[in-house]
């Protein structure tokens, strides 16, 4: 049986196939580069759209508008009073609320020692306060006012609380901030065992403070310096039969016997 001879491909056919393969590879590379460019454009457009939507939602839409106020830390203060003083604008975007202005208005309340205002997403303004803690009372005209450990006067009482000593300013102006601050620091430093037997503090100056005890005895205290040590010394001396004590120099206390 005769074999059919196979004709080898012509040179021009081989060259044409190579050119076609090269053209196809070039086309694929061109398409890949165009797709990469378009993909970057689409990603950038998507990011821009997302950012725009977020900006619109935060600053212009009603979805994140202020709907109310939350007050934390109020003990004696009425949260409604704090909210009223804060004057938080509602209905506008939470992101644009002036927190500093709100904080300043709340800090102006006499009973507020410290305040922090923040945003509570999605629609609340959070006001956290620390109230002043009274350590004594002082007369202001016909009123009894609370005094905290920093000597700040706030609040009012109809009658003197049993657990707070009274500060009496003798020959000292009500505007003498230093004297009142020193007296308040002394009152704050008194341990409960000494505070319980103290009727009031007599203040003749910032460094001339005395305790008048409930049994009528007097203890010269001086300034608020070393108050803890002075209290320890005075408590030890109270067992002595004496009408007056002087612990202004706690290392050298004296007493007077009648």
Secondary structure, DSSP 8 states (H G I E B T S, - for coil): ----------HHHHHHHHHHHHHHHHHHHHHHHHHHHHHHHHHHHHHHHHHHHHHHHHHTSSTTB--EEEEES-SSS-HHHHHHHHT---SSBGGG--HHHHHHHHHTSTTEEEEEEEEETTTEEEEEEEE--EEEEEEETTEEEEEETT--EEEEESS--TTSEEEEESS--TT-HHHHHHHHHHHHH--HHHHTTEEEEEEEETTEEEEEETTS-EEEEESSTTHHHHHHHHHHHTTS--SEEE-SSGGG-EEE--
